[in-house]
Amino acid sequence: MSAAESIFYKILNKVTEKNNLVRLTGILAVIGMFLLCVVDLKLLYMPLGSRKYSLFQAALAHDRATIMAYSKLALFAIPLILIGIYHIYLTLAIANKLLARVVLAVFAFSYLNAAFYYAYLAYMMTSAQLVEPLKISLPHIVKHLYTLFQMLYFFGIIAGSIFFFVALSFFKGKNYPRWYIFFNPLYMILLFRMILPMATPPAISGFLITGSFNLIMLATFALSTIFMWNRPIEKMWPEAPAQG
């Protein structure tokens, strides 16, 4: 084995140690979620309440180059998130490995659909700009497909958040402090999607109705990564040998 290969394998072994893997996957998820929040803010945000907001208005507020650039940024972010989601499995496996796999699978399903959603979002917004001068509407099938991708994307986040809540609430093994139950994604969905949009001015609610799901997941991964950063591996995984 050459010196370069030896160095490579030493780095690989170090990175794939479970405690370092928790940190790395958490960081990747945070970066990916942050980029999606930027995309939501730049492409979808308008200072309007939910009753007045429309994707058509948002589409006309941007040029095609901007739409394509931020859509590509979203597609760059999603692979980071798909790798980063493994962080959730590593932190929940102590409670129940099967449930941790379910949470991992559901969140992965959500962000796989997010790739279709953001790609189709670019198509929807550019199409809206093309038909606007003609004073015609987009075909219903185009709108229905957009709604389908959006529903699958959001459904995955909601379902994953429910299973995450179950793992925190009904199993003895935990890697999080007790008070973290109030900062789990399910409670944050109730707060940021149902309560705050009705109680905040349009300048704030305009973002919450378009970007709060990714903001919630950003907060979830950021808090989790902070909590897990210096947690000893023998406490995170009791069956693991103590680090000397």
C-alpha positions as CSV (number, residue, x, y, z in Angstrom):
1,M,0.0,0.0,0.0
2,S,1.4,3.4,-1.0
3,A,1.8,6.3,1.4
4,A,-1.1,8.1,-0.3
5,E,-3.4,5.1,0.0
6,S,-2.4,4.7,3.7
7,I,-3.3,8.4,4.4
8,F,-6.6,8.0,2.5
9,Y,-7.7,5.0,4.5
10,K,-6.7,6.6,7.8
11,I,-8.8,9.6,7.0
12,L,-11.7,7.4,5.8
13,N,-11.5,5.3,9.1
14,K,-11.5,8.5,11.1
15,V,-14.5,10.0,9.3
16,T,-16.5,6.8,9.5
17,E,-16.1,6.4,13.3
18,K,-19.6,6.7,14.6
19,N,-19.2,9.9,16.7
20,N,-17.5,11.6,13.7
21,L,-20.1,10.3,11.4
22,V,-22.8,11.9,13.5
23,R,-21.1,15.2,13.3
24,L,-20.4,15.0,9.6
25,T,-23.9,13.9,8.6
26,G,-25.4,16.6,10.8
27,I,-23.2,19.3,9.2
28,L,-24.2,18.1,5.7
29,A,-27.9,18.2,6.6
30,V,-27.6,21.7,8.1
31,I,-25.8,23.0,5.0
32,G,-28.4,21.4,2.7
33,M,-31.4,22.7,4.7
34,F,-29.9,26.2,4.8
35,L,-29.5,26.2,1.1
36,L,-33.1,25.1,0.6
37,C,-34.2,27.9,3.0
38,V,-32.3,30.4,0.8
39,V,-34.0,29.0,-2.3
40,D,-37.5,29.3,-0.7
41,L,-36.7,32.8,0.4
42,K,-35.4,33.9,-3.0
43,L,-37.9,32.2,-5.2
44,L,-41.1,31.9,-3.3
45,Y,-41.2,34.6,-0.6
46,M,-43.7,37.5,-1.0
47,P,-44.9,39.7,1.9
48,L,-48.4,38.4,1.6
49,G,-50.8,36.4,3.8
50,S,-51.9,32.9,2.8
51,R,-55.1,34.0,1.2
52,K,-53.5,36.5,-1.1
53,Y,-50.3,34.6,-1.9
54,S,-50.0,32.9,-5.3
55,L,-47.2,31.1,-7.1
56,F,-48.1,33.0,-10.2
57,Q,-47.2,36.3,-8.6
58,A,-43.9,34.9,-7.3
59,A,-43.0,33.7,-10.7
60,L,-43.5,37.1,-12.3
61,A,-41.3,38.7,-9.7
62,H,-38.2,37.0,-11.0
63,D,-36.4,36.6,-14.3
64,R,-35.8,33.2,-15.8
65,A,-32.1,33.2,-15.1
66,T,-32.7,33.7,-11.4
67,I,-35.3,31.0,-11.3
68,M,-33.0,28.5,-13.0
69,A,-30.0,29.5,-10.8
70,Y,-31.9,28.9,-7.5
71,S,-33.5,25.7,-8.8
72,K,-30.1,24.3,-9.5
73,L,-29.0,25.4,-6.0
74,A,-31.9,23.3,-4.6
75,L,-30.9,20.3,-6.7
76,F,-27.3,20.7,-5.4
77,A,-28.5,20.9,-1.8
78,I,-30.8,17.8,-1.8
79,P,-28.0,15.1,-2.1
80,L,-26.3,16.8,0.9
81,I,-29.6,16.4,2.8
82,L,-30.1,12.8,1.7
83,I,-26.7,11.9,3.1
84,G,-27.2,14.1,6.2
85,I,-30.5,12.4,7.1
86,Y,-28.5,9.4,8.3
87,H,-27.7,11.6,11.3
88,I,-31.3,11.0,12.5
89,Y,-30.9,7.2,12.3
90,L,-27.7,7.4,14.3
91,T,-29.3,9.4,17.1
92,L,-32.6,7.5,17.3
93,A,-31.2,3.9,17.0
94,I,-30.7,3.8,20.7
95,A,-34.5,4.1,21.2
96,N,-35.6,1.6,18.5
97,K,-33.6,0.6,15.5
98,L,-36.7,-0.3,13.4
99,L,-38.4,3.0,14.1
100,A,-35.1,4.9,13.4
101,R,-35.0,3.2,10.0
102,V,-38.6,4.2,9.4
103,V,-37.8,7.8,10.2
104,L,-34.8,7.7,7.9
105,A,-36.8,6.2,5.1
106,V,-39.7,8.6,5.4
107,F,-37.5,11.7,5.5
108,A,-35.5,10.3,2.5
109,F,-38.7,9.8,0.6
110,S,-39.7,13.4,1.3
111,Y,-36.4,14.9,0.0
112,L,-36.3,12.6,-3.0
113,N,-39.7,14.1,-3.9
114,A,-38.2,17.5,-3.1
115,A,-35.9,17.1,-6.0
116,F,-38.9,16.6,-8.3
117,Y,-40.7,19.5,-6.6
118,Y,-37.9,22.0,-7.1
119,A,-37.3,20.9,-10.7
120,Y,-41.0,21.2,-11.4
121,L,-41.1,24.5,-9.6
122,A,-38.7,26.0,-12.1
123,Y,-40.9,24.6,-14.9
124,M,-44.0,26.1,-13.4
125,M,-42.5,29.5,-12.8
126,T,-41.0,29.8,-16.2
127,S,-44.2,28.5,-17.8
128,A,-46.2,31.1,-15.9
129,Q,-44.0,33.9,-17.4
130,L,-44.6,32.5,-20.9
131,V,-48.4,32.4,-20.7
132,E,-48.8,35.7,-18.8
133,P,-48.4,37.9,-21.9
134,L,-51.0,35.7,-23.7
135,K,-53.5,36.1,-20.8
136,I,-54.1,32.4,-20.6
137,S,-53.9,29.9,-17.8
138,L,-51.6,26.9,-17.4
139,P,-53.2,23.5,-18.2
140,H,-54.8,21.8,-15.2
141,I,-52.5,18.8,-15.5
142,V,-49.5,21.0,-15.0
143,K,-50.9,22.5,-11.8
144,H,-52.0,19.1,-10.6
145,L,-48.5,17.6,-11.0
146,Y,-47.0,20.5,-9.1
147,T,-49.5,20.0,-6.3
148,L,-48.8,16.2,-6.2
149,F,-45.0,16.7,-5.9
150,Q,-45.6,19.4,-3.2
151,M,-47.9,17.1,-1.3
152,L,-45.5,14.1,-1.3
153,Y,-42.7,16.4,-0.2
154,F,-44.6,17.9,2.7
155,F,-46.3,14.7,3.6
156,G,-42.9,13.0,4.1
157,I,-41.7,15.7,6.4
158,I,-44.9,15.5,8.5
159,A,-44.9,11.7,8.6
160,G,-41.2,11.6,9.5
161,S,-41.8,14.2,12.2
162,I,-44.6,12.1,13.7
163,F,-42.4,9.0,13.9
164,F,-39.6,11.2,15.3
165,F,-42.0,12.3,18.0
166,V,-43.0,8.7,18.8
167,A,-39.3,7.7,19.2
168,L,-38.7,10.6,21.6
169,S,-41.9,10.0,23.6
170,F,-42.5,6.3,24.0
171,F,-39.1,4.6,24.1
172,K,-36.7,4.6,27.0
173,G,-33.4,5.0,25.2
174,K,-32.8,8.6,24.3
175,N,-29.9,10.7,23.1
176,Y,-31.6,14.0,23.7
177,P,-32.4,15.9,26.9
178,R,-36.0,15.7,28.2
179,W,-36.8,19.2,27.3
180,Y,-35.9,18.6,23.6
181,I,-39.4,17.1,23.3
182,F,-40.7,20.6,23.0
183,F,-38.3,21.3,20.1
184,N,-39.0,18.2,18.0
185,P,-40.1,18.8,14.4
186,L,-43.8,17.8,15.0
187,Y,-44.3,20.6,17.6
188,M,-42.4,23.1,15.4
189,I,-44.7,22.2,12.5
190,L,-47.7,23.0,14.6
191,L,-46.1,26.3,15.6
192,F,-44.6,27.5,12.3
193,R,-47.3,26.2,10.0
194,M,-50.5,26.6,11.9
195,I,-50.1,29.2,14.7
196,L,-47.5,31.8,13.6
197,P,-48.8,32.4,10.0
198,M,-52.1,33.5,11.5
199,A,-50.5,35.6,14.3
200,T,-47.8,37.4,12.4
201,P,-47.8,40.3,9.8
202,P,-47.5,39.4,6.1
203,A,-43.8,40.2,6.0
204,I,-43.2,37.2,8.3
205,S,-46.2,34.9,7.4
206,G,-45.3,35.3,3.8
207,F,-42.1,33.3,4.4
208,L,-43.7,30.8,6.9
209,I,-46.3,29.7,4.3
210,T,-43.6,29.0,1.7
211,G,-40.4,28.0,3.6
212,S,-41.2,26.9,7.1
213,F,-40.9,23.2,6.5
214,N,-37.2,23.5,5.5
215,L,-36.7,26.1,8.3
216,I,-38.1,23.5,10.8
217,M,-35.8,20.8,9.5
218,L,-32.8,23.2,9.6
219,A,-33.5,23.9,13.3
220,T,-34.0,20.1,13.9
221,F,-30.7,19.1,12.5
222,A,-28.8,22.1,13.9
223,L,-30.0,21.4,17.5
224,S,-29.4,17.7,17.1
225,T,-25.9,18.3,15.8
226,I,-25.1,20.6,18.7
227,F,-26.4,18.1,21.3
228,M,-24.5,15.2,19.8
229,W,-21.2,17.0,19.1
230,N,-19.4,16.1,22.3
231,R,-21.6,13.2,23.5
232,P,-19.4,10.2,24.3
233,I,-19.8,7.3,22.0
234,E,-20.4,4.8,24.8
235,K,-23.5,6.9,25.9
236,M,-24.7,7.4,22.3
237,W,-24.4,3.7,21.6
238,P,-24.2,1.7,24.9
239,E,-23.0,-1.4,23.1
240,A,-20.0,0.4,21.7
241,P,-16.6,0.0,23.4
242,A,-15.4,3.0,25.4
243,Q,-13.0,5.2,23.6
244,G,-9.5,5.2,25.2
